């Protein structure tokens, strides 16, 4: 017996299952119609057969009477008597055939329609009722406001009961489908076999056409007997399996979801998600999503053509979203659009985020396997340089050169030609906030840690700004491993190698960067919690933050972190060393980060962050300045980039109300102004003297910075205008004419004129 539907498939409740259910329902409906018609035809045939038998009986009596009439003619009398006897035997056989047809065909088929098909319809109604109940519960659960706990609990409980009831009814419905499929075969086949046997017996004396069916009838009869035995055995096994599955807990709130990167059907992941529409109403719709062929697609029905959400997973990123009222939301962001999705539970949300991240890594791996060298891949990279003002073929060549520069310069740093974590040669991925190079496997693990631990970027497929390349060249695998693997010889954990399993690499990376098991522990005086300050605090608490000691020099910093003076003194000269050395062993990580930011000492900055330094630490003894402001004072573009990549607050102001953008404007550091504006600095913020950066730049007669700040302001104003009125500047119009369009052209010309600042980064 062939199983029509599988029990596991019905628990998924996928569009494929719904499509198969629809096919079965149509088949049963058509079967019912045909069987009812056949039963009526059989009844008419039986009634006609009985009339025929009655008439034939009168005819045979007439023949017998005719034989008696011909008693004088012995030959006629014997022949007519013989004919009447044979006809009587045939008539008796025909009567038996009619009775057999009545019992084997009409009765069985009638019972099948009135009992089995009716039972199937009843189970189907229960299934459809529970399906509607589940759909309503899912909708109410999705609409529950995270701020109203009683609504959330009520919706969750309702969904739990609805899902449990639905799965129970679905299992019963699938069982009934398989049973009626098997019974349909046995009953119809048995009825027709009985009919043919009666017909064969009835016509076996003279009907050659039926005699030719003897071999077939016997063969079919034998197969039917074996089929009945097999069907009974499989039915018993199926009922036992059904009972075992039904005993399991069906109250769990998650669908059966698994990620299969190498699935035979090409679908790596699939399941239901809510999708928010991009229209003005922001409506939510439940759709069946799947990851296939390096694309994220969805469909409403199984036969619908899939709608593509992301054309190429290599061009997107995924992250959780908590900016709306709905729970379990996450965003899939691509260069062209942002898609907001919602899962049914936290477990499903995490499963989808992990699946998209793994699919991104797989897509990059396939791209890597299809190319011959990193140089070939970098030729297809389009650098998104801030200073790109021109166009034409020459620009593409310049972008390729910058791509080669990023790969070659970063890999030229000591230790960067092997993966920082497993040692695989030729890594072409990087963590830009750590300053290390990674292989494809380790980069996927780093990506799963979250951007607050590691920000992963491809050296060949992503764009690289000059300040990022400089930042990567300031650090490197050797420097970072001296920090994060300082105590590796004291611990028995073995560092993974290129051929190690992914699980070993993931365990090592989490121990190294998340748990920080291998860094050199600081003295207790360096871990005084009173010396730290979170960026979330706004008010000053001088009593809890003692003043810093005098500024250290490069030599004393080296003695704290374990780096030799040649590693942190880029000039190679010791003439700047102070004669009176200062013991900074008690300096806590926040203060160490503050001091090293002014010295542009990247190894020490990385060491301070590794030991838990608050990147937004405030020094109350120096006007509540932060490490980012310290880096601005010395025009350290790469140091500012390093702090921003490690989540420094670009708008955190000092005690005078001046943020990093204010200080960069006062000092005339045009490159830093470009960097901060690109990172979302507030150009409208004012200091205690009621001066915003534009006013400061005007007072200092710095035309370049004034132009930059006004461009940023005009950009924001035009963006707000576009959102309200459209690109044309007129409500309801979408054209390109009008005064706003001309202003946009002029603004673009100004951008192109000053685009070199973003690359140079050090203009004053």
N, C-alpha and C positions, 0 to 999 in steps of 0.2 A: 504494500500500500504506500502510495506517495503522499507525504504530508503536504497539504496545500499551503498552510501558513505556519511559521515558527513562533514558539512562545516568547523567546527573547526579543524578536522583532516587534511584537505587540506591546512589550513593556516600554520600548523607545517611543512608540506612537509617532513614527516618522511619516512624512508624506508618502514615502514608498509603501508603508503599511496601509495608509488610508487608501492609496490607489488600488492595492491588492484587495482590500475589503470591498471597495466599490465594484471591482470586477466580479468578485464572488457573489455579491448581492444581485448584480445584473444576471449572472448565470442562473442563480436559484430562482429569480423571478421568471426568467424565460423558461426554465425547466418546469416550473409550476404551471405555466400557461399551456405548455405542450402536453404535459401529463393529463391535465384536466380535459383537454381536447381529445387526447387518446382514449381516456376512460369513457367519454361520451360515444366515441366511435365504436369502441369495443362493446358497449351496451347495445348500440344499434345493430352491430353485427350479430350479437348473441340473440337478440329478439328476432332478427331476420332468420338466423339459423334454426331457431325453434319452430318458426312458421314453416321453414323449408322441411324440417323433419316431420312435422305434422302432415304436410302435403305429401311428402315422400311416403309416409306410412299408408296414407290412403291409396297412393299409386301402387304400392306393393300389394296391398289387399286386392286391388283391382287386377293385378297380374295373377295373383293366386286364384282368384275367382275365375279368371280367364282360363287358367290351367284346369280347373275343375270342369269348366264348360267344354274344354277340349278333351274330355275323358275318352272319347272315341278314338282320338289320335294319340297313341301312346307316346310317340316321339315329342309331340307338342306338349303333352301333359308333363312328361319328365323335364323337358327343357324349361317350361314356364315355372315348374315347382323349384327346379335348381336356381333359376334366376331370382325367384321370390326369396328363397333362402339366402342366397348371396347378398341380395339387396337388403334383406333384414339384418344380416351380419354387419354390412357396411353402415346401415342406418343406426344400428346399435352402437357401432364404433363412433359414428358421428355424434350421437348423443353424449357419449362419454367424453368426446373431444370438447363439446360445448360446455359440459360441466367442469372439465379441467381448465378451460379458458376462463370460465367464471371465477374459479378459485385461485388459479395461479397468476392470471393477468389482471383482470378487473379489480379483484379484491386487494391484491398486493399494491397495485398502483394507487388505488383509491386511498388505502391506509397510509401510504407514503405521503400523499398530498395532504390529507386531513390531519395526520399526526406529526410526521417528521418535519414537514415544511412549516406547519403551524408552530411547532416548538422552536424552530430556527427563527421565525419572525418574532416570537416573544423574547428570545434571548437578544436579538438584534435591537429591539426597542429598549431593553434595559441598558444595553451598551451605549446606544445613542443618548439616552437620558443621563447616564453617568458621564459621558463625554461632554455634554453641554454643561453639566454641573462643574466639571473640572475646568472647562474653559472660563466659566464665570469666576471660579475661585482663583485661577491664575491671574485674571485681569484685576480682581480686587487686591490680590497680594502685590501685584506690580504697582498699583496706584496708592498703596498704603504710604502715608507720610512718615518718614523716618523720625520726625519730631513727636509723633503721637504714638506712644508705646502701646497703648491699649488697642489702637487700630492695627498696629503691626502684629500683636499677639493674636488678635481675633482673626486677621486675615491669614496668618500662618497656620493656625489651628484648622480653619476652614479648608485651606489648601491641603493640609495633611490628610484630613478625612476624605476630601474629594478625590485626591490622588489614590488613596488606598482603595476606595470603592471603585474607581475607574479601572484600576489594574486588575482587581478581582473580576469585574464584569468582562474586561478585555480577554482575560485568560479563559473564562467560560465561553465567550463568543468564539474564540479561536478553536477551542475544543469542539464546539458544536459545528463549526465549519468543516473541520477535518472529519468528524463523525458522519455528517450528512454527505460529504463527498464519498466516503467509503460505502455508506449504506446505499447511496444512489447506484453505485456500480453493482453491488451484490443483488439488490432487489430487482432492478430492471433486467439484469442478465439472467437471474434465476427465473423470472416470469417468462421471458422470451424462450429460454431453454425448455421450460415445461410446455409451452405452446408448440414449439417445433417438434418436440417428442410426440405429442398427441397427433399433430399433423402427419408426422412420419408414420406412426402406427396406422393412422387412418388411410393413408394413401400408399402404404408399402406394397400392395398387391398390383397396383397398376400405374402409379405415378412415378415415371423415371426421373423427373426433375428433382423430386424430393429424395429419391434413392441416392442421387449423386451427392446429397449433403450428409450422408451417413458418416463418412470419414471425418468430415469437418465437425459434425455434431458430436461424435465421440471424442475427438481431440479437444473441442471446446469444453465438453463436459468434464474431461479430466483436468483441464486447466482451471475450470471453475471450482472444482473440488479443492484443488491446491490453493487457489486464491482465497477461498473461504477460510481455510485453515490459517494461511498467513495473515489474513485480515484480522482474524480473531486474536492471534498472538500479538500483532502490532497494536491492536486496539487496547489489549490488556496492558502492554508496556507503556503506551501513551497515557492511559488513565493513571497509571502509577506515577509517571513523571509529572503529570498535571497535579496530582495530589501532593507530591513532594514540593513542587514550586509554590503551590498555594499555601503551604505551611510556613514558607519563609516570610520574613518581615517586609511588607510592602508599604510601610509608612514612611520610608525615607523620602526626602524632599528633592533629591537630585536625579536627573536622568542618567542613563548609562552612557558615560562619555569617556572615550579613550583617544589619545593622540597616536596615530599610526603614520609616520612619515613615509613609509614604503608600502602603503596599502595597495592592494592589487587593483582596485577601482580608481585609484588616483585621489581619493578623498582622505586627507590627513585628519580632518576633524569635522564634525557636523553636530548640529543641535539647534534648539530654538533659542532665539534672542529677541528682545524688544529693540526696535530701531526708531530713533527720533527723526521725524521728517525735517527737511530743511526749509519748509514753507513757513509762512508767518504764524500759523497756528501751533507749530512744534508738536504735532500729534505723534503718538507712539503706536507702532504696529508690530505685531508678533510675526516673525518670519523665520523660515528654516535656513540657517546659515551653514556654510561649509567652506573649508580651505582646500582648494584643489588647483593644481597647475600653477603654483606660486601666486594664486589670486584668492581674494576673499569675496565670496559671492553669496547671494541669498535668493530664495524663491518662495512664493506663497503656496503654490500647489506643485505636486510632483511633476506634472507634465509641462509646467511653465518653463520658459527659457530663463536660465539664471541671470540675475542682475549683478553686474560686477561692481563691487564697492572699491576695491583696490586692484589696479591693473597689474602692478608688480610689487610684491611684498618687500623687495629690497629698498623701495623708495618710501617706506612708511615706518612708523614707530607706534607703540601701544603703551598706554599708561592708564592707571586707575583715575576715576573722576569723582570728586566729592563736591562739586560746585552746584549741584542741583538737589532737589528734594528726594529724588528716587534713590533707592539703595542699589548696590551691586552694579554700578555703572562703570564703564571704561571707554576710553577714546582710542580710535584708530586714526592716526594723523598721517596724511600724505601731503605732498607739495601742493596738490590741487584742492583738497578739501579735508574736512574733519568730520568723522562719523561717530556719533555718540550712541553706544549700545548698552543694553542692560540685561544681565543674566537673572536667573531665578533665585540664586543663592550666592553666598560668598565663595563657596567651593567651586561653583561653576564659573564665577568671575575669575578666580585665580587660574582655573583650568584653561579658560579661553586666552587669558593674557599669556600664560606659559606656552600655549600652542602657537599663538601668533609669533612670539619671540623665537621659538624653535623653528618655525617655518621661515622666518626671516634669515636665521642662521643657515638653514638648509638651502635657501635660495642663493645665498652668497657662496655656499660650498659648491653648488652646481655651476655657478658662474666661474668659480675658480677652477673646477675640473675641465671646463670647456675652453679654457685659454691656455696658452703655452708659457707665458711669463707675466710677472707683475707689470712690466712695461706695456704689454699689449692691453692689459685691463685699464691702466691709467690713461691710455689714449682716449678712452670713451668717457672720462670724467669731465664734467662741466663745472669749473671752479666758480663758486658764487662769491667772487671778490667784491668787496665794497667799493673798490676803486675802479671797477670795470666800467668805463664810460663810453668806449667806442664800440665798433662792430666789425664784421668782415672776417675773412679767413685768417688774417694775422692774429686776431684775438684768440682764435682756437689754438694756434700754434703756441702762443704765450701761455695759455691755460695748460697745455700738455707739459710745457717746460716747468711750470709751477708744480704740476703733479709729480714729475720726475724729482724735482727738488725736495718735495715733502718726503717721498719714499727714501731717496738717497741720503739726505741730510739726517733724517731721524735714525735710519739704520746705521749711519756712520758713528753714532755715539757708542762708547764702550758698553758692551753687553747687549746692545739692541739688535744684533743679528740673530739672536736666539730668543725664543719666547721667555718672558720674565718668570713664568710660573712652572713651565714643564720643560723648557729648553729646546723646543722644536725649532729647527733652523728656518730662516727666511720668513719671519712673522710679518704680516702686512695688515695688522689691526693694532689699534692703540687705545689706551685709556688716557684721555686728555687731562683729567684732573689729577691723576697719579703720575703721568709722564712716563709711561712704560709701553713697550710693544708686546703684542700678544698673537698667538696663533688663532685659527678660526674656532677651535673647540673652547679654548680658554676665554676667548672674547664672548662666546655665547653664555658661558657661566658668569662672567663679569656683568653681562647685560641683565642676567636674572637677579643679580644682587640689588639692582635699583640704582638710579642716578645719584642718590645721596652717598653711595659708596664708590661707584665707578661709572664714568661716562665713556662709552665705547664709540669709536669712529674708525672707519676704514682708511688706511693710508693710500689706497688706490681708487676707491669708488666714491669717496666723499670729498667735498671741497675743504681746502686748508688755508686759513688766513695766515699772513706772515707772522703775526704775533703768536699764533698757536705753534707754528713751526719753531720759532725761537724758544717758546716755553718748553717744547719737547726736547730741544737740544740742551737746555739748561739742566735737565734731570737725567733720565735714562734708567735702564734696568739695574746697572751696577749700583748707582746711588740709592735707588729705592730699596733694593734687596739688602743693602747694609742697614737700612732702618727696620724693615719689616721681617728680616731674617737674622737679626742681630744675635739671637739666642738659639739658632738652629742646631748648633753643636751640642747644646745642653739638653735637647729634647729628642726623644726616641722616634718621633714621627719622621717617616722617610719622605723626602721630596719626590713628587711624581716625575716621570720621564715621558718623552713623546708618545711611547706606546702604551702608557698606563691607561686603565679603563677611565671612562668619563667620571664615574662615581668617585674614584680616588682623587682626580683633579678637582672636582667640585668640593670635596671635603677639605682638601689642602687650601684652596682659595678662600673658603669661608673661614677657616681657622686663621689664615694669614691676615685678611683684610677686615673681616667682620669681628671675629673674636680677638684678633691681635695677640695671638698666643706667643709669637716669636720676637716681639719687640723688646728692647732693653727697658726694664722697669725703672721708673724715676724714683728718687728718694721720697720719703713721706712728706717732706716739706714742700716738694714740688706738686703735690696733689691736694693742697689745701683748697677745699671748695670755696673758701671766702675770697680767693684770688680770681675767681671766674665770674663771668657775667654773660648771661644769655642775651642774644639780640632781641628777645621778646620784651626785655625790661626797658622801660622808657624813663622812669624816674632815676635820679642819681642817688646812690647810697655810699657816700664817702667813707663811712665808718666801717663798711664791709670790704672795701678795696683799698689797701694801703698803697702808698705811692711807690712807683718803680725805683729801682736802684739806677745809678748813672748808666748811660749807654755803654754796652760792651763793645769791644773791638772784634775783628775777625778771629784773632787768636784765641780769645777767651770763649767765643762761640764754638770754635773747633774742639776745645777741651770739654765742653758740655755734651756735644752730640756724638763725639767719637770720630769725626772726620778730621783728617790732617789739614794743616793750614794751606797746603798747595791745592787741595780739592776745593776749598771755599774761597781762596784768594785768587780771583781770576787774573789779576795783573801779575802774579808771581813775585811781587815785591813785598818786602817786610819792613820797609822804611816807615810805614804808617802805623806800625804796632806801638801801642802805648807802653811806656816803661813800667808803669804801675799797673800790673795785671789785677783784675777783679775776679773774685770767686763767685760765679753765677750758678753754682750747683743747686742752689735753692730757688732759682727763678722758675716760676711755674710756666706751663706751655703757652698760655695766652700772652704773657709778657715776652717770652722767647719769640713767638711769632711776630709780635709788635716790633721788637728790635731788629730781627732779621729782615723784615719787610723793608725797612729803611736802608739796609745794607744790600738789598737785592740778592740775598743769599738763599738760593732755592733749596739746597739740601737741608739747611737748618729749618726753613719754613716747612718743608715736607715732614721733617722730624717732629716739629712742634705739633702739626696737625695729626700725625700718627699717634702722638701721646695725648690726644684729646683736647687740643687747643680750640677755643671758640674763635672761629674765623672773624666774628664781629666783636671781639674783646675790646673793651673800652678802658683807656688809661686816664683816670680822673686827674692825675697829677700833670698831665699835658693837654688840658682843654678837652678832655674826654674824646681824644682822637682814637681812631680804629687803625688796624694794620693797613687797610686799604688807603686811608688818608696818608699814612706814613709813606706808602709806596708812591703816592701822587707827589709828595713834596720833593722827591728825588727824580721825578719824571721816569719812573720805572714801568714802562708799558707792559713788559712781559710779567713782572711781578703782580701788577694789577690784574692781568688776564688770569694768572694762576689763582689769585684769591677769588676772582669772580667765578672761575670754574669750580671752586670749592664752596660755592653758595654764599659768598660775601654779599652783604646788603649794599647795593649801589646808592641807596638813598639815606643811609644812616648818617646823621649829622653829628658834629661835635657840639661843645657847650655854647659856641657862638651861632649855632643854627646853620653851619656850613657843611654841606655834604661833599663827597669827592668831586662832583661836577663844579661846585663853587671854587674849591681849591685849584682844580685844573684850569679854570677860567682866570683866576687871580694870577696864577703863575704863568699863564700864556702857553700851556701845554696843549697844542691843537690836537695832536694824536690821541691824547687821553680823553679830550672832549668828544672826539669821534667814537672812541671805544665806549664811553659811558652812555652816550646817546643811543648807540646801537644796543646797549644792554638795558634800556628803558629808564634811564635816569630822568628825574623830574626837573625839567628846565623852568618850571614855574615856582619851585620852592624858593623861599626867601630866608635870609639870615636875620639876625636880631636887628640889623640896621635897615631892615625892610628893602633889601636889594636882592633881586633875583640874578641868576647868571648872565642874562642878557644885559641888564643894567651894569653889572660889573664889567663886562666886556666893552660896553660903550664908554664907560668911565676911563678904562685903560686904553682906549683907542685901538683895540685889537679887532680889525675888520674881519679877519678870517674867522675868528670864533663867533663874532656877531652873526656872520653869514650862516655858519653851521647851526647855531641855535635857532635862528629865524627859519631856516629850512625845516628843522625838526618841528617847530611850531606850526608852520604852514602844512607840513605833511599830515600832522594830526588833525588840523582843522579841515583839510580837504577830505580826509578819511571820514570824519564825522559828517561832512556835507554829503559825501557819496552815499553813506548809509541812510541819510534822511531824504535826499532828493535825487540820487542817481548821479552818474559821472558827468552829465551835462550841466549840472548846477541848477536845473529847473525841476520842480516837483512833477513827477510822473514821466519825465523824459529820460531817454537812455542814449541820446546822441553824443557826438563829440564836439559840437560847436559851443559857442558862448564864451563869456569872459573867463569863467573858471577853467575851461580847457586851455585858453591862452596862458593863464597864470601857471597851469601845470607844465606847459612847454617851457616857460621861462624858468620855472623851478628846476626842471630836468637839466637845462643848460647850466644853471648854477652848480648843480650836483656834479656834472661832468667836469666843470672847471676846477673844483676843489677835491676831486676824487683821490688825488695822490696822497692826501693826508691820512686816509685810512690805512694805506700801505706803509708809508714812511713811519708814521706813529711817533716821531720824535721832533716834529717841527715846533718851534717856539714862537 
